[in-house]
């Protein structure tokens, strides 16, 4: 099992932390909802008890008022009542007064408790609503983390690949400079040095052996100059075919593919289905390098014996297809140190194009690139 990269570990820990937070918030919401239900039931009972107490208070108020009036009557006509009647009147008035005070205190306590519960219910309702909103938002975050943010790993991987690609480009440039320096030193530079030496010999040969020998030296010298010129042109062509600017993409590809086939065992078939038009320079260069890279890969890595190159140029679209009968590969598996396909993809992306690769081991490879073309920038040959 492949080890997880740091970004995946960070995302996994983040997911765990967010998931734990969601559970805790959910528990808070459920506890608040449960307390809300209990307090709501208690509030209903208190409100019912308050109504009952109020009714009792009203009745007790009436009894107390009658008792007080009775006591006032007895006190006013004290001589007309026995001591027992006076005592009962006083005790009754006092008893009603005490009961009324108790009922009023009970009503006060119930009202205070009711107000406390109502305030608590308001806060609990807000807590439940906030908890539900937070859980919903966290669910969105989790979906985002498990969905779009999973692409972060791929993006970072691509960024790492691009960094490696950039370093590879620098290395390739240095390698190319060394190769060019070596080729120029071993080829044109040596030839030109020989030309300089042979040109010095012409005068001596003329003086010592006569005109005929001198003319032969000049003829040999002319062949060396031609060979040197051919070598310089080959080096320039490898850097960038001049025919691409002069003739356009299709003739340059035809010439290039004929030249390549001479140096490899594979058969290259080139077909042009489009019109004979000129594309913007950057597109012609991109398509040429795309075909060049794909053909080289088919020959070098796929070991193909037959390579088919199709090109179709239209005023609105340019399409290039390279198909080979080589050993194929798995496009989803990135080969360490291989940047050919990444280079193709970057070159195509810069032109807002689309690159597709269809291949599997043992079944060959088909690579297609489609690049949109601005019709106003298209020219005819």
SVG drawing of the C-alpha trace seen along z (x, -y; Angstrom):
<svg xmlns="http://www.w3.org/2000/svg" viewBox="-76 -49 134 56">
<polyline fill="none" stroke="black" stroke-width="0.4" points="0.0,0.0 1.4,-3.3 2.4,-5.8 0.2,-8.8 1.8,-12.1 1.8,-15.0 -1.1,-16.8 -3.3,-13.7 -2.3,-13.3 -3.2,-16.9 -6.5,-16.5 -7.3,-13.3 -6.5,-15.0 -8.5,-18.0 -11.4,-15.7 -11.2,-13.9 -11.1,-17.2 -14.0,-18.6 -15.9,-15.4 -15.3,-15.4 -16.4,-19.0 -19.6,-18.2 -20.3,-15.4 -19.7,-17.6 -21.9,-20.4 -24.6,-17.8 -24.5,-16.5 -24.8,-20.1 -27.8,-20.6 -29.4,-17.4 -28.9,-18.2 -30.3,-21.6 -33.2,-20.2 -33.9,-17.7 -33.7,-20.4 -35.9,-22.6 -38.6,-19.8 -38.4,-19.3 -38.6,-23.0 -41.4,-23.4 -43.4,-20.7 -42.5,-22.2 -43.6,-25.6 -47.0,-24.2 -47.5,-22.8 -46.4,-26.0 -48.8,-28.1 -51.6,-25.6 -50.6,-25.9 -50.5,-29.7 -54.1,-29.8 -55.2,-27.4 -53.4,-29.6 -54.9,-32.8 -58.4,-31.2 -57.6,-30.1 -56.3,-33.6 -59.5,-35.2 -61.6,-32.8 -59.4,-33.2 -59.5,-37.0 -63.3,-36.9 -63.2,-34.6 -60.6,-36.9 -62.6,-40.0 -65.7,-38.5 -63.7,-37.3 -62.2,-40.8 -65.7,-42.3 -67.0,-39.7 -64.1,-40.6 -64.8,-44.3 -68.5,-43.7 -67.7,-41.7 -65.2,-44.2 -67.6,-47.0 -70.4,-45.3 -68.2,-43.4 -70.8,-43.4 -73.3,-41.6 -71.0,-38.5 -69.7,-35.8 -66.0,-35.4 -66.1,-32.1 -67.7,-34.0 -65.1,-36.8 -62.3,-34.2 -63.6,-32.3 -64.0,-35.5 -60.5,-36.6 -59.0,-33.1 -60.9,-32.8 -59.8,-36.2 -56.2,-35.4 -56.3,-32.0 -57.7,-33.3 -55.0,-36.0 -52.2,-33.5 -53.6,-31.3 -53.9,-34.3 -50.3,-35.3 -49.1,-31.7 -51.1,-31.6 -49.7,-34.9 -46.1,-33.8 -46.7,-30.6 -48.1,-32.6 -45.0,-34.9 -42.6,-31.9 -44.5,-30.2 -44.4,-33.5 -40.7,-33.9 -40.0,-30.3 -42.2,-30.8 -40.2,-33.9 -36.9,-32.1 -38.0,-29.1 -39.3,-31.4 -35.9,-33.2 -34.1,-29.9 -36.3,-28.5 -35.4,-31.5 -31.7,-30.9 -32.1,-27.1 -34.0,-27.7 -31.2,-30.0 -28.6,-27.4 -30.5,-24.6 -30.8,-26.8 -27.1,-27.7 -26.1,-24.1 -28.3,-23.0 -26.8,-25.7 -23.3,-24.8 -23.9,-21.1 -25.2,-22.0 -22.3,-24.2 -19.8,-21.6 -21.6,-19.0 -21.0,-21.4 -17.3,-21.7 -17.0,-17.9 -18.6,-17.5 -16.2,-20.1 -13.2,-18.4 -14.2,-15.0 -15.1,-16.4 -13.3,-19.3 -10.5,-19.6 -9.4,-16.1 -8.2,-17.6 -5.6,-19.5 -3.5,-16.3 -3.7,-16.1 -3.0,-19.8 0.0,-19.6 1.2,-16.5 0.9,-18.4 2.8,-21.3 5.6,-18.9 5.6,-17.4 5.8,-20.9 8.7,-21.8 10.4,-18.6 9.5,-19.5 11.0,-22.9 14.2,-21.5 14.2,-18.9 13.9,-21.8 16.9,-23.5 18.8,-20.2 17.7,-19.6 18.8,-23.1 22.2,-22.5 22.4,-19.1 21.4,-20.7 24.1,-23.4 26.7,-20.7 25.4,-18.6 25.4,-21.6 28.9,-22.6 30.1,-19.1 28.5,-18.8 29.8,-22.2 33.3,-21.3 33.3,-17.9 31.5,-18.9 31.6,-22.4 34.4,-23.7 36.7,-20.8 35.7,-21.0 36.3,-24.8 39.7,-24.3 40.5,-21.7 39.3,-24.1 41.6,-26.8 44.6,-24.3 43.7,-23.0 43.4,-26.5 46.9,-27.2 48.1,-24.1 46.6,-25.3 49.3,-27.9 52.1,-25.4 50.6,-22.7 50.2,-25.2 53.9,-26.3 55.3,-22.8 53.0,-20.6 51.3,-22.9 47.8,-24.0 46.2,-20.5 47.2,-19.4 46.1,-22.8 42.7,-22.5 42.2,-19.0 42.9,-20.5 40.4,-23.2 37.8,-20.6 38.4,-18.7 38.2,-21.9 34.8,-22.7 33.5,-19.2 34.6,-19.9 32.8,-23.3 29.6,-21.6 29.8,-18.9 30.4,-21.6 27.4,-23.6 25.2,-20.5 26.2,-19.8 25.4,-23.4 22.0,-23.2 21.3,-19.9 22.1,-21.4 19.9,-24.4 17.1,-22.2 17.2,-20.2 16.9,-23.4 14.0,-24.7 13.2,-23.9 13.4,-27.0 10.9,-25.5 8.3,-25.9 8.5,-29.7 8.9,-29.5 6.6,-26.7 4.3,-26.0 3.4,-23.1 2.3,-20.4 5.4,-20.6 7.7,-20.8 6.1,-17.7 6.4,-15.8 10.1,-16.6 10.8,-15.9 9.0,-12.5 10.8,-11.4 14.1,-12.4 13.2,-10.6 12.1,-7.4 15.6,-7.2 17.1,-6.9 14.7,-4.4 13.3,-1.0 9.6,-1.9 7.3,-2.8 5.9,-6.3 2.6,-7.1 1.6,-10.7 -1.8,-11.9 -3.1,-15.4 -6.9,-15.8 -7.1,-19.5 -6.7,-22.6 -3.4,-24.0 -3.5,-27.0 -1.1,-28.8 -1.7,-28.9 -0.3,-31.4 3.4,-30.8 3.1,-29.6 0.4,-27.0 2.5,-25.6 5.5,-25.3 3.4,-23.6 1.9,-21.1 5.3,-20.4 6.9,-19.8 3.9,-17.7 4.2,-15.4 8.0,-15.3 7.7,-14.3 5.0,-11.7 6.9,-10.1 10.2,-10.0 8.3,-8.3 6.7,-5.8 10.1,-4.9 12.2,-5.1 9.9,-3.9 7.0,-2.0 9.3,-0.2 6.6,-0.6 7.1,0.8 4.4,-1.4 3.5,-5.0 0.5,-6.8 0.5,-10.6 -2.8,-12.4 -3.1,-16.2 -6.3,-18.2 -6.1,-22.0 -9.3,-24.0 -10.0,-27.7 -11.5,-27.0 -9.6,-24.0 -6.3,-22.1 -6.2,-18.4 -3.2,-16.1 -3.4,-12.3 -0.4,-10.0 -1.1,-6.3 1.4,-3.5 1.4,0.3 4.0,0.3 3.9,2.0 1.7,-0.7 1.5,-1.9 -0.9,-2.9 -1.5,-6.6 -2.7,-6.8 0.7,-5.6 3.3,-8.3 6.7,-7.0 9.5,-8.5 11.7,-10.9 9.4,-10.9 8.3,-14.3 7.4,-13.9 3.7,-13.7 3.7,-16.4 5.6,-18.6 3.0,-17.9 0.2,-18.7 1.7,-22.0 2.4,-23.0 -1.2,-22.2 -2.7,-23.9 -0.9,-27.1 -3.0,-27.2 -6.3,-26.3 -6.2,-23.0 -7.2,-19.5 -4.9,-16.4 -6.2,-12.9 -4.2,-9.6 -5.7,-6.2 -3.2,-3.4 -2.8,-0.2 0.0,2.3 0.3,4.4 -2.3,2.5 -0.4,-0.4 -1.0,-4.1 -3.2,-6.8 -2.5,-10.4 -4.8,-13.2 -4.5,-17.0 -7.1,-19.5 -6.3,-23.2 -8.9,-26.0 -8.0,-28.4 -8.9,-32.1 -10.2,-32.2 -9.1,-35.8 -5.5,-34.8 -5.5,-32.0 -3.7,-32.6 -3.5,-30.8 -0.3,-29.5"/>
</svg>
